[in-house]
């Protein structure tokens, strides 16, 4: 019987001990015993881990002598895997919530530092939280698997499409974004759109906003260009606000992105290049 289980000596010893205890008269149970079973070639070969609850009961003859052992084994692999998946999801949710609260706190501090009045703070802070909330809604609809560049841009620019005498053109292939990419890019798009509405193409008559995105490599690397046209006398801002920090610093660290900005006389031209081969980390966007 033991030859049928290609097991490690340690796990085989546990199984053997349970049967020996049953032969000595003890009813016992091995819970969530993991066995490595050979996988058929039709399923790719190799081995797979399965989990069992194994109950062992001695069986006596009419003289009261133990002659047999009955083993009842129940395959609980799906139950164990489901529990493990739930544990992983709970840990991931805890991580995401903590990360989000850290970002919200940082956004609050930055907004407060650059606001002259409480009313200005509340207006700006609520708008930034609203952008984050909309991104979370998009991610929730996709079961937190991610979203696309097009969906993020469309969501952020919808309020500006039918207002004012400007033009918005957005085009590119379907680029699927992870949770982290979507979270950071949504904040960047919100800041870019807000600045464009105040000072750029979305706030000027005949202004034109062109947004294009493309893959840059077969590994999933991509680039997004934000181009504003139809302006005049555009120059480099005297000081950097929170939006600039998000666009230049936070994306560089959290997404491993490189960002180039060119304040042309006719409008801002910005490119975000996200390389999947470049390491990214998670920091607080202070």
Secondary structure by P-SEA (a helix, b strand, c coil): ccccccccaaaaaaaaaaaaaaaaccccccccccccccccccccccbbbbbbbbbbbbbbcccccccbbbbbbbbaaaaaaaaaaaaaaaaaaaaaaaaaaaaaaaaaaaaaaacccaaaaaaaaaaaaaaaaaaaaaaaaaccccccaaaaaaaaaccccccccbbbbbbbccccccaaaaaaaaaaaaaaaaaaacccccccccbbbbbbbbbccccccbbbbbbbcccccccccccccaaaaaacccccccccbbbbbbbcccbbbbbbbbbccbbbbbcccc
